[in-house]
Amino acid sequence: MEWIGAGSLLAWVWLLLGQGFFWRTDVRLPDRRDPERWPSVAVVVPARDEAAVLPDSLPSLLGQKYPGRAEVFLVDDGSTDGTGALARELAAARGGLPLTVSAPGEPGPGWTGKLWALRHGIALARERVGPEYLLLTDADIAHEPDSLRELVAAARSADLDLVSQMARLRVETRWERLIVPAFVYFFGQLYPFRWVNRPGARTAAAAGGCVLLRREAAERAGIPETIRHAVIDDVTLARAVKRAGRAGGGAAGGRIWLGLADRVASVRPYPRPADLWRMVSRSAYAQLRHQPLLLLGAVLGLTLVYLVPPVALVAGAAGGGAALAALGGAAWAVMCGTYLPMLRHYGQPWWTAPLLPFTALLYLLMTVDSAVQHHRGRGAAWKGRTYPKP
């Protein structure tokens, strides 16, 4: 047990110092200045049964204070709750940027629904606007009035092909406060933002709720056609952009950036534990490429890193094993210390940090459930649509 406790502590020392400082929350939009000419932008919003959140999100897009030409294209992806009609009503009542609402029909073979909707919206935007940039944003994402302006200024100033922000998720219910900060923390651990933003690094990721994409980069990477099968579309998109840039050899190609958002927030509520469970489990096994060995490695890794420290501390204290208790306590302390910046980012009290092992156990169970659902032949499911197993 002492060897296992020592292994857990060593893992945390590595995560603290060697994993791109993933635990820091200071990666925000890079320094930027206004361009001499503001490029045209098409905002593409895939929406499926989003009538509940549109009144809180769509007006924020229509009300963008952007100096250049910008239009919003909402793609009503087979909604049954009047999403498209509500979007038109909101645009008529609020005004602002021009809004086009369209419907793509049922997804073609090999396409996930969201990417099929994006394909339709991007094609329509190219025909109507011929945009230099595409802002791909989800229907539950609310933007501050200067959000688009700041995104474009950052992309222009740093000559980036893709700028993505991790929207601030809702943390109003007890379960949201427990699970949501950990979700962003774990995402940063898997894809350290500093590694993502390093041009020569292989790590690539994006946050699908807010992605500003240079149209030329999208065409070079063959987006969305080349990623049409993706369940985790944001990470797959970022990889395609970064890979295409390296293969093409362009000086500015493939440069991506990912950070935490100050001007972008999700308004989607997760009132019940089951809602959060579905959010994670629908794509957790896809993250592991549907490989049983990777699933086993993930379970063992989560156990060693997150579950061993409290167990070692309690077992050592109860059984008189001072060394085991010290190893477990030290590992747990480092874990809590790395979690504190994310808790502060979400305005949560510091004393909830020791609950991270329990939250990690929930994520472990969600991941196992995702694999079980996959092997039962159900595939990934979202908003009433199930995608076949790959």
HELIX and SHEET records of a PDB file:
HELIX    1   1 GLU A    2  GLY A   18  1                                  17    
HELIX    2   2 LEU A   54  LEU A   62  1                                   9    
HELIX    3   3 THR A   83  ARG A   94  1                                  12    
HELIX    4   4 GLY A  113  ARG A  128  1                                  16    
HELIX    5   5 SER A  147  ALA A  158  1                                  12    
HELIX    6   6 ARG A  174  LEU A  190  1                                  17    
HELIX    7   7 PHE A  193  VAL A  196  1                                   4    
HELIX    8   8 ARG A  215  ALA A  221  1                                   7    
HELIX    9   9 GLU A  225  ILE A  227  5                                   3    
HELIX   10  10 ASP A  233  GLY A  248  1                                  16    
HELIX   11  11 PRO A  273  GLN A  287  1                                  15    
HELIX   12  12 PRO A  292  LEU A  302  1                                  11    
HELIX   13  13 THR A  303  LEU A  307  3                                   5    
HELIX   14  14 VAL A  308  GLY A  319  1                                  12    
HELIX   15  15 ALA A  322  HIS A  345  1                                  24    
HELIX   16  16 TRP A  350  LEU A  355  5                                   6    
HELIX   17  17 LEU A  356  HIS A  375  1                                  20    
SHEET    1   A 8 LEU A  99  SER A 102  0                                        
SHEET    2   A 8 ALA A  70  ASP A  76  1                                        
SHEET    3   A 8 VAL A  41  ALA A  47  1                                        
SHEET    4   A 8 TYR A 133  THR A 137  1                                        
SHEET    5   A 8 CYS A 210  ARG A 214 -1                                        
SHEET    6   A 8 LEU A 162  ARG A 168 -1                                        
SHEET    7   A 8 ILE A 256  SER A 266  1                                        
SHEET    8   A 8 ILE A 141  HIS A 143 -1                                        
SHEET    1   B 2 ALA A 381  TRP A 382  0                                        
SHEET    2   B 2 ARG A 385  THR A 386 -1                                        
END                                                                             
